[in-house]
Amino acid sequence: MVQGLEVFPTAAALARGAAERVAVVLDGALQAGGNASLALSGGSTPRSLYELLSEPPCRDRIDWTRLHIFWGDERCVPPESAESNYRMAQQTLLRHVKTPPHHVHRMRGELPPAGAARAYELELRSALGAGPDEIPRLSLVLLGLGEDGHTASLFPNTPVLDERRRLIAEVFVERLAASRITMTFPLLNNARTVMFLVSGGSKAAILRSVLQEHRPALPATGVSPQAGELFWYLDRDAASHLTEREIP
Ligand code: 6PG
């Protein structure tokens, strides 16, 4: 199902390549008319991508006023916390672009997780005009990869991996002793385009396990957009355990 896999020499080149792809995908989605939707990843990898998207030339290739911005997941912390995925995106990208405030859909990490997840699903459905039994089709989802194979906040051995009805769910992660809010597989796998960004030698082993061994116990292996595109954007260090002939 992998539509494309690109390996860049450095993390900086990866960010530039990913920014180009994001601009192409979003511009294409907006050409179709109406609004488009972008789900941002958390963590540290996308920071440099967001900074590139926040300045010319990429910034000016996207009509940010017609984008709805979501998050693939959020830590259960207040928005001003250094842990907040919203805060990172707000600082590196959103304060520099013209997305209207009512198009920025923040997961309420400061609220009790279950209620925040339920509220977010209602907000997502409403923003994208999806009925209670429909699965909205996000234009573009950005994802990272954890060293344990998690993506968004779909962590190994958590019940949220088996969620097939809810689009947004809360999850308590034992290893972190913390709750998270996350998009679930039904929503992620209905996206038009999913892009993984993976950087650094610390991800090389898990990336091989996901991309070449397809270990089902690893949540990232479960991301496979049924009628969409899946891109892996890697730097050379992250790709160092992949063998040429086995790259999908
Ligand atoms: C989060 C992310 C998470 C992240 C991976 C990789 O909230 O942390 O959504 O899934 O993408 O853990 O994180 P790094 O980019 O920091 O390695």
Boltz pocket constraint, residues with backbone or C-beta under 6 A from the ligand:
constraints:
  - pocket:
      binder: B
      contacts: [[A, 41], [A, 42], [A, 43], [A, 44], [A, 45], [A, 46], [A, 72], [A, 73], [A, 74], [A, 75], [A, 85], [A, 143], [A, 144], [A, 145], [A, 146], [A, 147], [A, 150], [A, 151], [A, 152], [A, 153], [A, 197], [A, 199]]
      max_distance: 6.0
